[in-house]
Amino acid sequence: MTEPTALAVPAGSVGIGNTPLRPVRIALGDRTVRVWLKLESENRFGSIKARTAEALLAALEASGALRPGMRVVESTSGNLGVALAGLCAERGYRCTLVVEPTTPRSSVERMTAFGADLVIVREVPGGRTLGARLAAVREILAADPVAVWSNQYASPANPGVHEWQTGPELVKGAPDGHFDAVAVAVSTGGTLAGLARHFRGNAPRTRVIAVDAVGSSALGGAPADRPHKLMGFGSGQVSGFIEPGHVDHVVRIGDTAAAAACSLVRRHTGISLGGSGGAAVLGAVVRARLDPALREIACVCPDSGEKYPQLHGAEGAGAPESDEEIRAALAVLNHIHPEEKTDR
């Protein structure tokens, strides 16, 4: 395994990192589970991808691959594009972002407001739109000699920033310095891989729960149609970052169930989560129901839900009748409630 260099992982610009941990309580039989929400929407640019974007650019700059006057190119479902567009505008780089038709309108508007050029590919059935986005990136690179790909899918800076920045923040804020588990929804796999490395090396008792979408290939398997796909949750290709030993448990959750979890958390706690955050919370509850030893669980919540209209009032969608574990976990979320505000 290649370790990221210190130069590839910046300490954090103003407004990036040191996001709050907000505890909520869930009653499970004779015990109470505290779920600690790492609210990455509090980052500048509104998501965890601010960390990633900063790390990707810093790695390119440190290597000499990115220099004044050049163009940064990336494929994005929304959040990374917003952060890259903003940082590129500040640093004087041109920015071209490849998106798909389902990218949230507010994200598209923010990217263009920062001056980024957008290329919109057509939706491809069968979970293969990511492939179309990556093909468009390669075409842009081939046509422009001063274009460089930040490549969130392969750059060591992606997991690196979570190993050396996000992970230590979580451990520092943990009750008594320890979480029983940490739940992370998967997309590129960078967040999960980086946190897994950190916890394996610094808090090995903490279980790592990977939450993937039904129909996603992030953790292996063929992609499938996801008619209710949530942006930033799951992927059309296998993650190149996740290694054997990173993950203790895998929970697969359908998009409609993740959306329902977001809606329930918001209704009962007032906290707005994006789809991947709702999926992480639901995955944490699934595992907590199965393992009585889990009482303090951290959940990485990459963004908030305001820009995703499909998350509003989604409680009724739920899970297929055959998925008893997911349905039971959603029922538990009807009894989630906030703890007295504690920012860590």
N, C-alpha and C positions, 0 to 999 in steps of 0.2 A: 504494500500500500504506500503510495506516494504522499508524504505529508506536505500540506501547503506551507509556503514560506511565510515568515512574519510580514513581509512586504505585501503579500497578497491579501492580507486580512487587516484592514485598518481598524484602529481603535474605535472609530465612530465619529462621524461629523456631528455638529450641533443638530439636535433634533432626531438623531438616529441612535437607537439602542436605549437601554435603561427603561424599558417599558414596564408598566405596572403588572403585578400579579394580583388578581382579584378572587378571593375565595367564595365559593357557593357551597351550600350544604345539600346533601341528598340522603334521605332516610332509606336504608336497605335492611329490612327486617329489624334485628335487634342492635344494629350498629348504624352510625352516621358516617358517611363518606364525605370528605371535603375535596372538591375539585377546584384546583387553582388555575384560573384562566389567565394565560399570558397574553395580554391584550396588545397585539402588535399593530392594531389600528392607531395606536398612540404615536407611532413613528411618524416622522415627516414623510409626506407623500401617502400616508394612510395605510401602510401595510408592511409586513415583514420583508417584502421585496426591496425596501429601501436599503436594508442591510446587504442584500445580495447584489443590488446594482452598484452600490459603493465599492464592494469587494471586487466585483468583476472589473470595473474601471481601474481600480487601484492596481490590480494584477497586470492588466494590459500596459498601464503606464510604467510600472516598475520594470517590465520586461523590454520596454522600448517598442512594443508592437503598436501602441497608440500614441500618436504625436499630434501637435497642433495642426489644424487644418484637415484632419482625417474624419471619416464617417464611421459611426458605430451602428452596427446592424444586429438586430435580434428578432427572434420569434417570441411572441408573448400572448398570453390569454388576457392580459390587462394590467395587473398590478406592477409587474416588472417593467412594462413599457412606460407606465406613468413615471416611475422612479428614474429610469434611464433617461427619459426625455428631459426631466427636470434637471438632473445632474449634468447631462451633456450641454444643456443650455447654459448652465453656470460656468462650465469649464471650456466652453468655446468649441465643442465638437458638433458636427452635424449628426443627425440621428434618423435612421430609417427603421421602422418597426413593422413586422409582418403579423397581421392579426386575422381573425376570421369573422364572419358576419354576426356571430353570437357574442362577440366581445361587448361588454356593457357600454352603452352609449356615453355615460358619464366618463368612463375611462378613455374612450376615443376622443372626447372633447378635451380632456386634460392633456393628452399626448399632443394633440394638434396645437393647443394653446401654448405649450412649451416650445413649439416650432418643429416638432418631429414630422417627418414624411411617413405616411402610412400606405402599406400595400395590403389590400384585403383579398385573401384567397377565397375560393368557393368552398362551401361545406362539402365534405366527401363522406358518403355513407360508410357505416361499419367502423366508426371510430378512427378513421384514417386521415382526418383533417390535419393533424399535426404533421404528418408526412408531407402534405402539400405546403404547409408553412415552411418547413425546412428546405424543401426543394426551391421555394422562392428565395430564401436566404442565400442559397448557393448560387442562384442565378445573379443576384445582386452583387455578390462578391466577385463573381467571374467578370462582370461588366465594369466594375469600378476598382481601379488599382489602389485607391486610398481608402477603401472600405475594410473594416475589420470586424469580425464576429465576436461579440462578448461571450457567446456560447454558454448559457446557463446550464446546458445539458452535459457538459464535459469539463468545464473549468474547475480545477481544484479549489478555486476561491469560493465557489458556491457552498460546498459543505464546510470549507475552512472557516468561514465567518461564523457559522453556528457552533463549530467546535470550540473556537477561541473567544467568542463574544456572547452569543445567545446562551450557550450551555452554562458558562460561569454565572451569568445573571440568574438563571434558574436555580442553580445550587445555592447561590448566595441568599436567595429569597425563600428557600425551602423551610418549612417548619422544623425546628431542631436540626437544620442542615441536611434534611433527607426527605426525598419523596419515595413512596413505595413504587410508583410507576410514573412514566411520562407517556402521553398519547400524542401522536403526530400523524396528521393526514398526509398522504403521499401525492406528489405530482412529479417534479423532476427527481425527487428523492434526496435533494441536497440538504434540506433541513433535517430530515430523519437521520441521514448518514452522519452529519456533523454532530448532532446531539448524541447519537449512539456512541460515537467515538469518545465524546467528552464524558458521558456517564460511565462507560466501560472503564475508562482510565481513572476517574475521580470519585465516582459513586456507584461502584459495581453492584450494589444490592438493588438499585433501582431497575425495575423491569421496563423494557421498551416495547410499547404497543404501536404497531404500524396499522393505520386505518386506510384502506384502499377502497375505491369505488367498484361496485359490481359493473363489469364490462371494461374495466381498466386493465392495461398491461403493465403498469408500473412495477409490480412485484412478480411479473411473469404471466404467461398465458396470452391467448389471442384477444385483441380488442373486439368489442361488440358494440352494437348500436346503443346509444344512451339518449333516448328522446328527451329526457329531462336533465341533461348534463349540466352540472354546476361547474362554473369556471374555476380553475385552480385546484380542482379535486380530481385525482386520477390522471392517467396519461395514456396516449395511444402507442407508447413505446416503453420497453423495459428500462428502468432506471440504471444508469451506468455507475451510480455511486454506492448503492446498497450492497453490502458484502455479507457472506455467511457469518453469523455470529452477531450481527448488528441488532437483530430483532428477536424478542422473546415470544411475542404473540402477534398474529395477524387477524384483523377483523375486517370483513368486507361488508360494505353498507351501500344500499341503493341511493341514488340521488334524491328521490322523493323522501326517503326516511331521513337523510341528512338535512333536507330543507325543513321537514317537520320538527327536527331537533332544534334548529335555529329559531323557529317560531315559538316553540315551547320555552326555550331559555329566555327569549325576549319578553314573553308574556309574564313569566313568573319572577324574573330578576331585573328586567329593564335593560339588560345588556344585549347589545346588537352584535351578532356574529355572522361572518360570511359562511358560505357552505362548507368549506374545509374545517373551520372552527367548530361548527355544529357537528360535523362528522367525527371530529376528535372527541368531543364531549360524549357523543352517543357510543363511540367505541370504548371509551373509558368506563361507561356505565355497564356495557356488555361484559367487560372483563371483571368489574367489581362484583357483579352478581354471581360470577363463577368462582371468584377467589376471595374468601373472607379476610385474607391478610391485607388486602388493598384498602387503605383508609385515607391516605393522602396522595392524590394523583394530580400531576401537572398536565394541563392541556395547552398546546400551542394553538393560538387563535390568530391566524395570519392577517385577517382584516375584519371590517364590520360589514353589516348586511344591507346598508342603505342603498347601494347601487344595484342590488339584485332584486328586481320586483318579484321573482318567483319564490322568494323566501317569505314574503309577507302573507300572513294568514294561511300557512301551509300545514297546520297541524293535522288537517283532515286527510292529507295525502298518505302519510304513514308508510307502512311496509306491506309487502305481499302477505296474504293470510298464512302462507306456508312458512314464513320466516318468524317463528315463535320467539327466538331470542331477541330479535330487533324490536318486535312488537312489545315484548315485555320491558325492554329498556326504555322505549318511548313512554310507556305507562309510568315508569319510575320518574321520568322527567316532568311529569305533571305535579311532582312533589318537590321539585327543586326550589330552593329559596336562598336569597342573598344572606351572607354573613355581614356583620358590622364592617363597614368599609375599612380595608387594610391594604395600603399600597406598599409593595415591597420592591 
